[in-house]
Amino acid sequence: MARVEITVAGLVPAPVAAVEVPGAPALNAKLQHLIPQRRDATSGLLAFSSGGRHSDRETVVWGGTPIAAVLDAAEGVATQLATDRTGKPERPVWTVPAWRTSMGEATRRLLVRHRLRHQRPGLSFRPLGFSFYLGIRCKRANARIRTRSRRLAGLMDTAGGNSEYDLAIIGGGVNGCGIARDAAGRGWRVFLCDQADLASGTSSASTKLIHGGLRYLEHYEFRLVHEALMEREVLWGIAPHIVWPLRFILPHHKKLRPAWLLRLGLYIYDHLGGRKHLSPTRSLRLQDGPSRSVLKPEFTRGFEYSDCWVEDSRLVVLNARDAAEHGATIAPRTACVSAERDNGTWWITLRDETTGGQRRIRAQALVNAAGPWVADVAGSVVRANLPAAVRLVQGSHVVVPRLYEHDSCYIFQNADERIFFLIPYERDFTLIGTTDLDFEGDPADVRASPAEIEYLCHSASAYLRKPVTPDMVVWTYSGVRPLVDDGSSAAQEATRDYVLKLDAPADGPALLSVFGGKITTYRRLAESALAQLQPHLPVVSGQAAGWTARAALPGGDFPMNGFDAQVAAALARYPFVAPSTLRRLVRAYGTDVHELLGDATCSANLGAVFGADLTEAELRYLVRWEWARSAEDVVWRRSKLGLRLSTDQIAGIDAAIRQMVPERLAVS
Ligand SMILES: Cc1cc2nc3c(=O)[nH]c(=O)nc-3n(C[C@H](O)[C@H](O)[C@H](O)COP(=O)(O)OP(=O)(O)OC[C@H]3O[C@@H](n4cnc5c(N)ncnc54)[C@H](O)[C@@H]3O)c2cc1C
């Protein structure tokens, strides 16, 4: 067994990565031959060693060789070895896109600082006939042994045999992926599947606010509002690329809630949630500021307060990616078709929605995080009684060309006691939403009805100088809220709090079902879920509970007010990319923009442009690192470029992805 260890020389005493190749001859020589000698990079020194044991290792130091180059070379070796063994060219199959980061947080931060962490989110190959894996060397020997055995489990999984996990999660929305990230970081072996794309359910159809929910104060939901308010700055801190603060203008409507009540609510809102960085509430004379040209003249008085925006579907994908970097297996386009308790374990049958093939895995505990499908999964997959009643509530949004120039949002009250938002959206548009309607049917089929579109346009026009009409609408989207049925008469009054139901029979494995919740509270929901599941999971060594509040999501390793500096740095390195494109890319990928653009020195290096500013380089990145497999995944979830692309351009993207997937990445 030849072992190659990768060390950041002089900085981390222990190797940070290891590659093991059974029977590899003259591995070091091969790697030396394959790794380009580069002294221009900023990633620090890499010491590279190989040999059967530490004692007889040879060390070669390349100044400034990026770890990506080392890992590329490792992949080259794997290909070559597979070819040697089988006699025909074999590319290693990428299986688990995950760094195995059960190492200490200090090392992890160091990797982030040196931009090594996302260069290769985990290598796990299984070329025919033998296994090859890269795992982060753990601080503790027992953890190291465990990491290796987990890798092997992952390899069995991709090979189509049975695999063993501590925790299996049904549903790749924000709640499923949030639980997966937390659990994987805590050291459990995690499997997550989604029947479609990640975030293809409710988690890409929200209003995209990280907010306490001013309106929930009226329902005395102080626990929910407090927890949600606290999360605003936590999420902004761990993902400052996809989360940012917004100011909301709340006009006083003389026929609706009195001004003193609004002020009181905002006072509580300001003081309930540990606000440190967000600006406080202030009163406004609406006809003296930028709102004068937007609002009808009768709206003279109002208030302005803070909440945050989040790119909802990107939040989901980044949680999934971080889970994978901590060793989780993420399986989009994989439906869970049945789950049975047998002999103290879950036997879970999965169907690959691309090939139709089925396989089984085992898990010690199961989470039903199927969002609006939670009842279907309980009934037809787990075949258990539904532990809580669910109320499905449809909400729709419309997108129109930008209605006003300034950056603040509006929160308007309606005569039906509902509130709705106008939010500057994707630079050139305004988002208006939402509605609350009881829903029946398959949540995958939810669409904005003409009546909802009319309702939103009509409601906005009641406040705006220039009316909004349905013919201005360029796009709509809808989602289904999976709420706990608390017996409220009106859909908008049903609680937005989450409820977790644990079913843990003495002689059987545990099942946790997730009801309700908000994007805002997904991280706290994950912590509560794991607190309930912990007694039913094996004892492992990993991060302590609460770690997700401090660790940056991929690309989010920069200060919460550092976005402009990131854009400036990207502009300095890639002056040939349009500033508006770089802004968009830094918003989407944060510091990983450097991974995406790599060593490009001119536009031609980024490959074909598919329309808007989507390049081949970005598409490749999304296919390779974010499980994108169709144009829809790219233009409506990983980005919102669909707003700027024609049907033909979107078809071109689909064709390009179809070529890329088998070419470079056989399996997700
Ligand atoms: C209109 C609207 C506006 C909202 N606005 C906000 C907001 O501004 N702020 C906020 O904090 N919250 C908001 N929310 C709430 C928030 O969006 C949801 O609470 C959250 O997205 C629910 O996430 P989830 O993971 O539970 O469900 P989902 O995102 O729906 O994920 C469930 C997943 O399970 C998968 N699945 C189902 N069955 C199976 C199976 N058998 N096998 C495998 N996979 C399966 C589905 O494909 C789906 O992807 C809003 C919701 C709506 C509808």
Ligand as a Chemical Component Dictionary entry (heavy atoms), coordinates in Angstrom:
data_LIG
# 
_chem_comp.id                   LIG 
_chem_comp.type                 NON-POLYMER 
_chem_comp.pdbx_formal_charge   0 
_chem_comp.three_letter_code    LIG 
# 
loop_
_chem_comp_atom.comp_id 
_chem_comp_atom.atom_id 
_chem_comp_atom.alt_atom_id 
_chem_comp_atom.type_symbol 
_chem_comp_atom.charge 
_chem_comp_atom.model_Cartn_x 
_chem_comp_atom.model_Cartn_y 
_chem_comp_atom.model_Cartn_z 
_chem_comp_atom.pdbx_ordinal 
LIG C1  C1  C 0 -44.069 31.363 -0.800 1  
LIG C2  C2  C 0 -43.131 31.068 0.309  2  
LIG C3  C3  C 0 -42.353 32.089 0.840  3  
LIG C4  C4  C 0 -41.473 31.815 1.870  4  
LIG N1  N1  N 0 -40.672 32.813 2.315  5  
LIG C5  C5  C 0 -39.794 32.572 3.298  6  
LIG C6  C6  C 0 -38.910 33.592 3.702  7  
LIG O1  O1  O 0 -38.865 34.688 3.153  8  
LIG N2  N2  N 0 -38.066 33.319 4.718  9  
LIG C7  C7  C 0 -38.043 32.103 5.325  10 
LIG O2  O2  O 0 -37.267 31.950 6.263  11 
LIG N3  N3  N 0 -38.846 31.095 4.941  12 
LIG C8  C8  C 0 -39.717 31.300 3.922  13 
LIG N4  N4  N 0 -40.527 30.293 3.482  14 
LIG C9  C9  C 0 -40.480 28.983 4.151  15 
LIG C10 C10 C 0 -39.351 28.094 3.606  16 
LIG O3  O3  O 0 -39.202 28.258 2.233  17 
LIG C11 C11 C 0 -39.634 26.638 3.920  18 
LIG O4  O4  O 0 -39.935 26.482 5.270  19 
LIG C12 C12 C 0 -38.450 25.739 3.618  20 
LIG O5  O5  O 0 -37.957 25.977 2.331  21 
LIG C13 C13 C 0 -38.849 24.290 3.749  22 
LIG O6  O6  O 0 -37.718 23.516 3.451  23 
LIG P1  P1  P 0 -37.759 21.935 3.509  24 
LIG O7  O7  O 0 -36.372 21.464 3.391  25 
LIG O8  O8  O 0 -38.532 21.494 4.699  26 
LIG O9  O9  O 0 -38.646 21.513 2.254  27 
LIG P2  P2  P 0 -38.283 21.465 0.700  28 
LIG O10 O10 O 0 -37.402 22.564 0.290  29 
LIG O11 O11 O 0 -39.559 21.340 -0.058 30 
LIG O12 O12 O 0 -37.457 20.126 0.559  31 
LIG C14 C14 C 0 -38.062 18.857 0.608  32 
LIG C15 C15 C 0 -37.395 17.983 -0.443 33 
LIG O13 O13 O 0 -37.778 16.639 -0.245 34 
LIG C16 C16 C 0 -37.706 15.998 -1.494 35 
LIG N5  N5  N 0 -38.454 14.755 -1.437 36 
LIG C17 C17 C 0 -39.784 14.596 -1.249 37 
LIG N6  N6  N 0 -40.095 13.295 -1.265 38 
LIG C18 C18 C 0 -38.928 12.592 -1.446 39 
LIG C19 C19 C 0 -38.591 11.213 -1.562 40 
LIG N7  N7  N 0 -39.521 10.236 -1.475 41 
LIG N8  N8  N 0 -37.301 10.873 -1.785 42 
LIG C20 C20 C 0 -36.337 11.820 -1.881 43 
LIG N9  N9  N 0 -36.625 13.147 -1.778 44 
LIG C21 C21 C 0 -37.895 13.528 -1.569 45 
LIG C22 C22 C 0 -38.283 17.035 -2.450 46 
LIG O14 O14 O 0 -37.868 16.827 -3.784 47 
LIG C23 C23 C 0 -37.772 18.346 -1.863 48 
LIG O15 O15 O 0 -36.642 18.841 -2.562 49 
LIG C24 C24 C 0 -41.401 30.514 2.416  50 
LIG C25 C25 C 0 -42.173 29.500 1.876  51 
LIG C26 C26 C 0 -43.005 29.758 0.809  52 
LIG C27 C27 C 0 -43.788 28.652 0.189  53 
# 
loop_
_chem_comp_bond.comp_id 
_chem_comp_bond.atom_id_1 
_chem_comp_bond.atom_id_2 
_chem_comp_bond.value_order 
_chem_comp_bond.pdbx_ordinal 
LIG C1  C2  SING 1  
LIG C2  C3  SING 2  
LIG C2  C26 DOUB 3  
LIG C3  C4  DOUB 4  
LIG C4  N1  SING 5  
LIG C4  C24 SING 6  
LIG N1  C5  DOUB 7  
LIG C5  C6  SING 8  
LIG C5  C8  SING 9  
LIG C6  O1  DOUB 10 
LIG C6  N2  SING 11 
LIG N2  C7  SING 12 
LIG C7  O2  DOUB 13 
LIG C7  N3  SING 14 
LIG N3  C8  DOUB 15 
LIG C8  N4  SING 16 
LIG N4  C9  SING 17 
LIG N4  C24 SING 18 
LIG C9  C10 SING 19 
LIG C10 O3  SING 20 
LIG C10 C11 SING 21 
LIG C11 O4  SING 22 
LIG C11 C12 SING 23 
LIG C12 O5  SING 24 
LIG C12 C13 SING 25 
LIG C13 O6  SING 26 
LIG O6  P1  SING 27 
LIG P1  O7  DOUB 28 
LIG P1  O8  SING 29 
LIG P1  O9  SING 30 
LIG O9  P2  SING 31 
LIG P2  O10 DOUB 32 
LIG P2  O11 SING 33 
LIG P2  O12 SING 34 
LIG O12 C14 SING 35 
LIG C14 C15 SING 36 
LIG C15 O13 SING 37 
LIG C15 C23 SING 38 
LIG O13 C16 SING 39 
LIG C16 N5  SING 40 
LIG C16 C22 SING 41 
LIG N5  C17 SING 42 
LIG N5  C21 SING 43 
LIG C17 N6  DOUB 44 
LIG N6  C18 SING 45 
LIG C18 C19 SING 46 
LIG C18 C21 DOUB 47 
LIG C19 N7  SING 48 
LIG C19 N8  DOUB 49 
LIG N8  C20 SING 50 
LIG C20 N9  DOUB 51 
LIG N9  C21 SING 52 
LIG C22 O14 SING 53 
LIG C22 C23 SING 54 
LIG C23 O15 SING 55 
LIG C24 C25 DOUB 56 
LIG C25 C26 SING 57 
LIG C26 C27 SING 58 
# 
